[in-house]
Structures are given as structure tokens and as C-alpha cells.
Amino acid sequence: MSLLTFWLQGDFVIRFVALVLLALSVSTWVVIVWKWGVLRRVQRDVPQSIAAFWQAAQFDDALQRVSQFDRDQCVKPMLEATVLPLDATLAAAGEREHQLTRVLRDSMQTTVRRLQWGHLLLATAGAIAPFVGLLGTVWGIFNALSGMAEAGQITLDRVAGPVGEALVMTAAGLAVAIPAVLAYNILGRAVTHIEVELEGFAQDLLNLLTGRQR
């Protein structure tokens, strides 16, 4: 049976399940391709940006050097955040070291959340796609058996065909879930490595700025 025949013979539940799986598959692969390119670029740019910072003679010069490599704005926002406000707000209260710790932490967390965008979709697709496919399979088997029962004759050869066709939905659910789960783990590991690198740089930057004050 072709996919077109399967679609034409299916009822609204089968078609709805097929559309949900198609939407999950397309959105999953869009996220995978996009995130793969972004994270590969960030993994190259972050070490280069950090190296450029430490090779600069002055802080202003370092900011310009980092801008040349930091295409996804992962390191530069941390540097800009260290320019503390001079007004009388609570953000400017407290010791300089505590202020720097707060702004660096907030900047890094904002960057990490941005890098993690799309991971929720991958996790959701990997979790629900098999069950959505299973729903389509169960419903297809139910319809097939109901139709044969109404015809008054149920034999093994008449059951095998419709059941096999219904199992296509389970295979489709797995075909959506497996890439989503693999991508979630691989991309999550890449984000974790970037986060560790940014956290180490933030600590070194904090030590540099507070040491300069002393």
C-alpha cells in the first residue's frame, strides 16, 4: 500500500496523527540543522574571543578585539555587563565584587538560555512521538478489525494486511523520536561544554577586575 492510499483510506484520527508526526518531524529537523550550525560556530568563536581578550593591552581594546570573533554575542555581553551603573539604585548598591558576580552570572545565564532554545521541542518530540504513532496504530487496528467483523469473515490473511499497515504509524513515531532524542543529547552536551568555558572565563574576568580594584 502506498502512502497516498493509506492517507485516502484513513479516517480523521489517522490523518490527524499523521499530520502531528509530520509537523514534529519537520520542526525537529529544522531545529537540528539550525542548532548544529549555531553551536559549531559558537564552539569555534568562544575560545577565539577569550584568547583575543587576554591578548589585548587595555579593556576597551579587548572589547573591540572580542567583537571581531564573537559572532553570536556570547562573550561580549559579559564584558559589557561589567560596566556597572553609577546611579543610586539597588543594582549599584553593595560591594563591587558582589555586583560583578551578579551581572556576570545574569549575562552568562542569558547566553546559555539562548543557546538552549529549541531543546524543549526536541525533548517533547522524543517523548511523545512514539505514543502518537502508537495511537495511530491502535486506532488503525481497531478500524481494520471492526471492518472485518462487519464483513462476517476474519481470517489470518485478512488480518495480517490491515494490521501491518497500521503498524506503519508506530514506525513513523519512532522515526521522529529517535533523531530528536539523539540530537537533544548531542546538542545538550555541546551547550554544556560552552557553558563551562564561559563560566571559567567569567571567574577569571571577576578575578581580574576585582584584583585591579585592590
N, C-alpha and C positions, 0 to 999 in steps of 0.2 A: 504493500500500500504506500502510495506517495504521500508527501506531507500535505499536498493540496487536497487529496481525497480524504485524508484524516481530518483536515480542517472543515471540509464541507459536510462530512458525516457527523462531526461532533456537535453537541448541544452548547448552550450558552456557558455552562460551567467549564467544559473542556476548552472552549475558546478563551474564556476569561483566564484560566490557569495558564494557557499557552502565551497569552499577552503579558501576563505578570512575569513569567520566566524570561520572555524576550526582553522586556524592559529591564529586568535585573541583569541580564547578560550584557546588554548594550551599555548600560550605565557602569557596570563593573569594569568592562574592558576600557571604557573611556577614562575612568579613574586610574586604572593600572598603567595605561600608556602615558597619561599626563604626569602622574606622580613619579613614575620611573624616571622620566626625563628631568623633572624638577630636582629630585633627590640626588641623582647622579651629578647634576650641576652644582648643587649645594655642597656635596661631599668634596668636590674639587675646589670650590671657591672659599669655603670656610678656612681651611689650612693656609691658603694663599693670602687671605685677608689678614689672618692673625700674624703670619710671617711679615707681611707688609707693615703692620702696625709696629712691631718690635724693631723693624729696621729704620723707622723714622726717627728724626732727631728731636722733633717737637710734637706736642699733642695735635696742634692744628694741621701740621704736615701729615701726621699719621691718619687723620680723618680723611684727607684728600687721597692718600695712598690706598686706604681701605676701599674708598668709593670706586676705585678702578677695578677691583676684583669682586666686590660684594654685589653681584647682580640681583640676588633675591633678598637683599636687605636683612641679613641675619646677624652680622657683626656691627654694622654701622649704627643701628638703633641703640645698641648697648653703649656705644661711645657717646652718642648724643644725649642719652639719658643721664650721663654723669655730670652734665652741665646743670647744676642744682639751682632751683629758684632762690631769689634773694628777698622775696616778699615775706609778709608776716603770717602766712598760712601755716596750717599744721604740717603740710608737706615739707616746709622749710624748718620745722622745729626738730630739736634733738641734735645729737652729735653727728658730725659729717660722716663718720664711718657707718652709722646706722642708716642715714639717708641713702648713701651709696649702695649699701646692701639691699635696701628696699627697691630702689629704682632698677638696679641690675637684675634682681630677681624678677621683677614685673616685666622688664623688657625681654628677658630670656623666655619666660613662660608664654608671652605673647607670640614670640617667634616659633616656639615648639608647637603651640596650638595651631598656628597657621600651617606648619609642616604636616601636622596630623590630619588636616582637612581631607575628607574622603574616606578615612579609615572606618568611620562608623558605617558607611554604606557597604564597604567590603565585609565587615563583620556581620551586618544584617543579612546580606545576600548569602554568605556562607552558612548562616544559621537557619534561615527559613526556606531557602530554595529546595533542599531535599524534601521538606514536608509539603511544600506547594506541589512539587512533582508527584509525591505520594498521593495527595488529594486527587489529582487528576487521574492517577492510575486506579484508585479505589472507585472513583465515580465512573470511569470507563468500564471497569469490570462489572460494576453493578448494572449499568445500562445494557452491556452485552448479555449478561445472564437473564436480565428481565426480558429482553427481546426474544431470546431463545425459549424462555419459559412460555411466553405468549404463543410462540410458534408450535409448542407442544412436543418438541423433539430436542433433546440435549444429548449430544454425543461428544466423545473426546475430540474428534477432528473439528467439530463445530465450535468447541470451547477454546481450543488452542489458538486459533487465529485472532479472535477479538481480545483475548487475554494478552497475547503477545503484543498486539497493537497498543493496548492500554499501558503496558509496561514502558512504552516509549516515553511517557511523561515522567516516570521515575528516572530514566536515563537522562532526560533533559534537565531535571532538577540537579542531579549530580554533576552534569556538565557545567552548570552555572556555579555550583557551590565550591567545587574543587579549586578552580583558578582563584576564586575570591579568597578562600582560606589561605592558599599558598601566598598570594600577593599580600594579604594582611600581615602574615608573619614576616615575610621578607622586607616589606616596606617599613613595618614597625621596627625591625632590627636596625634598619638604616637610620631612622629618626632617632633611635636611642643612641647610636654612635655619635650623631651630630649633637645631640643634647649634652652628652658627656664632654665633647670637645668645647662646646660653648660654656658649659659650667666651669671647666678648668680655666678658660680664658677670663671669665668673669671674676674668678677668685684671684687670678694673677693681676687683673686690672684693679681690683679693690686694694690689693696689697700695694700696688704701685702708687695709687692716688692717696691712700692714707699715709703711706711712708713719706711721700713728698710733703704732705702737710706737716708731719713731725720734723 
